[in-house]
Amino acid sequence: MKICFCVLMATFLLCLHANAQQPDSIRIPAIPRGLYWENSAKTFSVKGNDVVIVAGEKTDMFRDPNVTYNTDNAPKLLFEGDENFVLIASIEHAFASKWDGGALVVKQDSLHWIKFCFEKDYTGAKRVVSVVTNDISDDCNSEEMKSNKVFYKVAKAGNVITLYCSENGARWFLVRHLQFDARKGFKLGFLAQSPTGDRCEVKFSNISYKKEKIKDPYVGE
C-alpha cells in the first residue's frame, strides 16, 4: 500500500511539473529569447507578435515619493535585454478606470526601473506617462492622446535610455532622455495594471526588437 502511494505521489508531482510554466517558456517571434512572468496575469494570449495581458484588481508598479504607497504586483512579461536595443510596440486598452494602463518596462531590480505607461490619468485623459524609479518613483505626465492606441519606442544606447511615443508608429516624439544604470541581466518587457479597477485588458501589437545602438536620440535611429 505504501509503495502504491509513493508511486501515485511521484506521478502527481511529475504531472504538476509538466503542467507548470517553465522559465523563459513564452515565445514571441520578434523577441530573440524566451519570456517569463513576474507576477502572473489574470489571463493572457500570444499570437504572433501580438500579446494580450489582463491585469486583475489593485495591480500596480509604483513607489510613491510620499512613501505612503509602494507596490510591485502588476503582471509583467519579461525577457533579458541587451546592452543596446530598440523595442517598439503599440499599446491599446479601454481606459475603463483611473490609472488603468499598459506599459513597456525596463527593470534592473525592485528599486531601479522604468515604466513607460499609457494610462488613464487623474483627469480621465489618455496620457503618455513615464515613471523612472531610483528608490523612489519620479512620475512624469507627458502627451495626451485622442486614441485608445499609441506606439511606444524604448531605445538603450550604453547607459542612456530614450523614450518615444507616436500616433502612427512612423513619426516619433521624444518623451524622455536619461541615464539609467541597467547592468547585465536587466529585464525588459510588457506590463498591464489596474490600480483602482477590477481588471484591465491591454493589447501589445506591432512588437519589434533590434539589438542596435541609435545614433541620434532626437530621431531615434
C-alpha positions as CSV (number, residue, x, y, z in Angstrom):
1,M,0.0,0.0,0.0
2,K,2.9,2.3,0.9
3,I,4.6,1.6,-2.4
4,C,1.4,2.4,-4.4
5,F,1.0,5.7,-2.5
6,C,4.6,6.7,-3.3
7,V,4.1,5.8,-7.0
8,L,0.9,7.9,-7.1
9,M,2.6,10.9,-5.4
10,A,5.6,10.7,-7.8
11,T,3.2,10.6,-10.8
12,F,1.3,13.6,-9.4
13,L,4.4,15.6,-9.0
14,L,5.6,14.8,-12.5
15,C,2.3,15.9,-13.9
16,L,2.4,19.1,-11.8
17,H,5.9,19.8,-13.0
18,A,4.9,19.2,-16.7
19,N,1.9,21.5,-16.4
20,A,3.8,24.3,-14.7
21,Q,5.1,27.1,-16.8
22,Q,8.8,26.9,-17.2
23,P,11.1,30.0,-17.1
24,D,11.5,31.6,-20.5
25,S,8.9,29.3,-21.9
26,I,6.8,32.0,-23.7
27,R,7.9,32.9,-27.2
28,I,7.2,36.0,-29.4
29,P,8.8,35.8,-32.9
30,A,10.1,39.4,-32.7
31,I,11.9,38.7,-29.4
32,P,15.2,36.8,-29.6
33,R,14.8,34.9,-26.4
34,G,12.1,33.4,-24.2
35,L,9.9,35.5,-21.8
36,Y,8.6,34.7,-18.3
37,W,6.1,36.1,-15.9
38,E,6.9,38.3,-12.9
39,N,3.5,38.4,-11.2
40,S,1.1,36.2,-13.2
41,A,-1.6,37.8,-15.4
42,K,-5.3,37.1,-14.8
43,T,-5.3,35.8,-18.4
44,F,-3.1,36.3,-21.4
45,S,-2.7,35.3,-25.0
46,V,0.2,35.4,-27.5
47,K,-0.5,35.3,-31.3
48,G,2.5,36.1,-33.5
49,N,3.9,39.4,-32.4
50,D,0.7,40.4,-30.6
51,V,0.3,39.9,-26.8
52,V,-2.8,40.5,-24.7
53,I,-2.3,40.8,-20.9
54,V,-5.2,41.1,-18.5
55,A,-4.3,42.6,-15.1
56,G,-6.5,41.9,-12.1
57,E,-7.7,44.4,-9.5
58,K,-5.4,46.5,-7.4
59,T,-2.4,45.8,-9.6
60,D,0.3,48.4,-10.0
61,M,4.1,49.2,-10.0
62,F,4.9,52.4,-8.2
63,R,6.9,53.8,-5.3
64,D,5.2,57.0,-4.1
65,P,7.5,60.0,-3.3
66,N,5.4,60.4,-0.1
67,V,6.4,56.8,0.8
68,T,2.8,56.0,1.5
69,Y,2.2,53.7,-1.4
70,N,4.8,51.1,-2.6
71,T,3.7,48.2,-4.7
72,D,5.0,46.0,-7.5
73,N,2.3,43.4,-8.1
74,A,1.3,44.2,-11.7
75,P,1.8,41.3,-14.2
76,K,4.9,41.7,-16.3
77,L,6.1,39.5,-19.2
78,L,9.8,39.9,-19.2
79,F,13.0,38.9,-21.0
80,E,16.7,39.7,-20.7
81,G,17.7,42.9,-22.5
82,D,20.8,43.6,-24.5
83,E,23.4,46.4,-23.9
84,N,22.0,48.3,-26.9
85,F,18.5,47.8,-28.2
86,V,15.4,49.3,-29.7
87,L,12.0,47.9,-28.6
88,I,8.8,49.1,-30.3
89,A,5.2,48.1,-29.6
90,S,1.7,49.7,-29.8
91,I,-0.3,49.7,-26.6
92,E,-4.1,49.7,-26.6
93,H,-6.8,49.3,-23.9
94,A,-10.3,50.6,-23.0
95,F,-9.4,53.2,-20.3
96,A,-12.2,52.0,-18.0
97,S,-10.8,53.0,-14.6
98,K,-8.4,55.6,-13.3
99,W,-4.8,54.6,-13.6
100,D,-5.6,51.7,-15.9
101,G,-2.6,51.2,-18.2
102,G,-0.3,49.2,-20.3
103,A,3.5,49.8,-20.3
104,L,6.9,48.9,-21.6
105,V,9.2,48.2,-18.7
106,V,13.0,48.2,-18.1
107,K,13.8,46.7,-14.7
108,Q,17.2,46.3,-13.0
109,D,15.7,45.3,-9.6
110,S,12.9,46.2,-7.3
111,L,14.2,49.7,-6.6
112,H,15.6,50.6,-10.0
113,W,13.2,50.5,-13.0
114,I,11.4,52.5,-15.8
115,K,7.7,52.1,-16.5
116,F,6.7,53.8,-19.8
117,C,3.0,53.7,-19.4
118,F,-0.1,54.6,-21.5
119,E,-2.7,55.2,-18.8
120,K,-6.0,56.9,-17.8
121,D,-4.8,59.8,-15.7
122,Y,-6.5,61.6,-12.7
123,T,-8.4,63.9,-15.2
124,G,-9.6,61.0,-17.3
125,A,-7.2,61.7,-20.1
126,K,-5.4,59.1,-22.2
127,R,-1.9,60.0,-21.1
128,V,1.7,59.2,-22.0
129,V,3.4,58.7,-18.6
130,S,7.0,57.8,-17.8
131,V,7.9,56.6,-14.3
132,V,11.6,56.5,-13.5
133,T,12.4,54.8,-10.2
134,N,15.6,55.1,-8.3
135,D,14.5,54.0,-4.8
136,I,11.5,56.4,-5.2
137,S,9.4,56.9,-8.4
138,D,9.6,60.1,-10.4
139,D,6.2,60.3,-12.1
140,C,6.1,62.5,-15.3
141,N,3.0,63.2,-17.3
142,S,3.5,64.0,-21.0
143,E,1.4,63.9,-24.1
144,E,-2.4,63.4,-24.1
145,M,-3.7,61.1,-26.8
146,K,-7.1,61.1,-28.5
147,S,-7.0,57.4,-29.5
148,N,-7.0,54.3,-27.2
149,K,-3.9,53.2,-29.0
150,V,-0.4,54.6,-29.0
151,F,3.0,53.5,-30.4
152,Y,5.9,53.4,-28.0
153,K,9.7,53.1,-28.6
154,V,12.3,52.4,-25.9
155,A,16.0,52.7,-27.0
156,K,19.0,51.9,-25.0
157,A,22.5,53.1,-26.0
158,G,25.0,52.2,-23.4
159,N,23.8,53.7,-20.1
160,V,21.3,56.1,-21.8
161,I,17.6,55.3,-22.2
162,T,15.4,57.3,-24.6
163,L,11.6,57.1,-24.7
164,Y,9.4,58.0,-27.6
165,C,5.7,58.0,-28.5
166,S,3.9,58.1,-31.8
167,E,0.3,58.2,-33.1
168,N,1.1,56.2,-36.2
169,G,4.4,54.4,-35.5
170,A,6.2,56.4,-38.1
171,R,6.7,59.9,-36.7
172,W,8.2,59.8,-33.2
173,F,8.1,62.3,-30.4
174,L,11.0,62.3,-27.8
175,V,9.4,62.0,-24.4
176,R,12.4,61.4,-22.2
177,H,16.2,61.1,-22.5
178,L,18.0,59.9,-19.3
179,Q,20.9,58.0,-17.8
180,F,19.9,54.6,-16.3
181,D,22.3,52.0,-14.8
182,A,20.9,48.9,-16.5
183,R,23.6,46.3,-15.8
184,K,24.0,42.9,-17.4
185,G,21.0,40.7,-16.6
186,F,18.4,43.5,-16.5
187,K,14.9,42.7,-17.7
188,L,12.7,44.3,-20.4
189,G,9.1,43.7,-21.3
190,F,5.4,44.3,-21.1
191,L,3.1,45.3,-18.2
192,A,-0.6,45.7,-17.5
193,Q,-2.1,47.4,-14.4
194,S,-5.4,48.3,-12.8
195,P,-4.8,50.1,-9.5
196,T,-8.4,51.2,-8.9
197,G,-10.4,49.0,-11.3
198,D,-11.5,45.3,-11.4
199,R,-9.3,44.5,-14.4
200,C,-7.5,46.0,-17.4
201,E,-7.0,44.2,-20.7
202,V,-4.0,45.5,-22.6
203,K,-3.1,44.6,-26.2
204,F,0.5,45.0,-27.3
205,S,0.9,44.8,-31.1
206,N,3.4,45.5,-33.8
207,I,6.2,44.3,-31.5
208,S,9.7,44.6,-32.8
209,Y,13.1,44.3,-31.2
210,K,16.5,45.1,-32.6
211,K,19.9,44.7,-30.9
212,E,21.3,48.0,-32.2
213,K,22.5,51.4,-30.9
214,I,20.7,54.5,-32.0
215,K,23.0,57.4,-33.2
216,D,20.6,60.3,-32.9
217,P,18.3,60.4,-29.9
218,Y,16.1,63.1,-31.4
219,V,15.4,61.0,-34.5
220,G,15.5,57.6,-32.6
221,E,17.6,55.9,-35.3
